[in-house]
Amino acid sequence: MRPTNIQSTEKIYLDANFLIAYFIPNHIDYAGSRKLFFEFISNQNELFLSNLGIDELLYKIFRASESKNKTTGFSKYASKFETILKEFKKNPDNFKFIEFKKAIVGADNAVANIKNYDLAPRDAFHLAYMQEVGISSIATKDKNFGNIPGIKVFSY
């Protein structure tokens, strides 16, 4: 369930599934993700992305563009990937790219998240990024984030 009160001071982590829905026009959640995104922008929220999320986004765009039996290679999609990254770079006041200050500490925190919240490894890493930067809100369809104390989930 999506909270309806988005605070303008909220820092919001954009999960890969939110980004995938936003950038793939025939995705079932395309309209909902775009509506929520524009709410974030109109509220002037700080939106956070990680390279892990970007990697998932680019890979899913590649897979959605290819037939199941035919793969032509990633280089064919490099210009599409560049266009997506330009979208994030257009609004540096809204989009913040984050990474771990110390990779091993981030990995340790992700493992703790797996243990404490029974998260899949990728979700545990997304949560570890949020924890490192002090983000308590996430745009995602993953229901498991709703079970984590102190985390506010914006679904779409």
N, C-alpha and C positions, 0 to 999 in steps of 0.2 A: 504494500500500500504506500502511495506516495504522499509524504507530508505536503500540505498545501501552503504552509508558511515558510517561504524561502527568505531568509534574512540576507540583507545586502552585504553583511559583514562575513557571511559564511564562506569558508574555503571548501571547495567541493572537488573530490577526486573523480575523474571520469574513467570508469571501468572500460575495459576493452569492448565488452558487449554493447555498451552505450555508443561507443565510437563506431563500431561495425554497423549498428542499426542506422546511425546518422549518415554514414557515407555510402550505403548500398540502397539505391532507390527502390528496389523491389523487395527489400527486407520487410517482414511482417510488422516490425516496430519502427519503421522509418518515420511515419508521421508523428508518432508519440515522442520519439527521441528528438526530432526537430522542434516540436512545441516546447519541450522541457529545456532544450538548449537555448531557445530564444527567451525563455523566462530567466535563465541564468544570466544571459547577456544584458537583458533589460534591468536586472537587479544589480548589475556590475559586480557579480561574484567573481572571486579569483578561482580559476579552474585549473586543476593540476593534472598533469599527464606524466607517465613514466615511459621510459624506452621499452619496458616490457609490454605495456599497453599498446604502444605504437607498433611494435613487432607483431602482436596478435592481430591488430587492425590490418596491417599491410598483407599479412599472410592470408587472412580471410577474404580480403578483396581479390587477391590472386586466385584463391580457390573458387570463389563465386564467379569469377570471370572465365574459368577454364571448364571444359567438359570433364566428366569423370574419367574418361578413357584417354584423353589427349592433354599432354602438358607441353607447352611450347617454351617454357623457361621464364624466369623472373624478369630478365632484362626487357622483355616486351612491355612490361608494366611500369618500368622505371619512371616514365614521364607522368603517369597517373599518381604514383607514389609521391613524386615531387610536388604535384599540384595539391595533394592532401597536406603535405608539410607546410606549404605556403599559406594555407588557410590558418594554420596555428600561428604562424609567424606574423600574420597581419595584425593581430591583436595582442601584443606582448603584455599589455596591462591586464588582460583577462587570462591568458594562458601562461602557466608556469611549468617548465619541464623540471622534474625532480629525479634525483638518483640518490643512492645511499652515500653518506659521507665516508663510511668505512664499509666496504662490501661484506666483510666477514661478520660484522655486527648486524647488518641487514639480513644476512642469511640466517644467523642465529635467531633473530627475532621472527623470521618467517617460520622456522622450525618450531619455535615456541607457539606460534599461532596455529600451526597444524595440530600440535599437541593439545593446546587449550581450547580450540574451537572446532576441531575436526574438519579443517578446511583443506581443500585440494591445494597442492603446492603453489600453483599460480595465484590463486586467491589469497593464500597466506602471504605471498610476496607483495601483492597489491596492498594488503592491510599493513604490512611492515613499512611500506613507503608512506602510507597515511600516518602511521604512528610516529615515524621519524620527523615529519614536518608538522605534526599536531593538527591533522585534519580529522574531523569527526563526521563528515558527510560524504556520501558516495552516490553517484548516479550509476545504477546497475539494475539488471534483471535478476541477478543472483540472490536467491532468497536467503542463503546462509548468512549474508551480512546482517540481516535483520535480527539474528540471534546473538549478535555481539554487543555486550553492554556498552553504551555510550556512542554507538554508531547510528547515525540518522541516514536512512536509505530513501533516495529519490528514484522511484521506479517510473516507467513510462509506457 
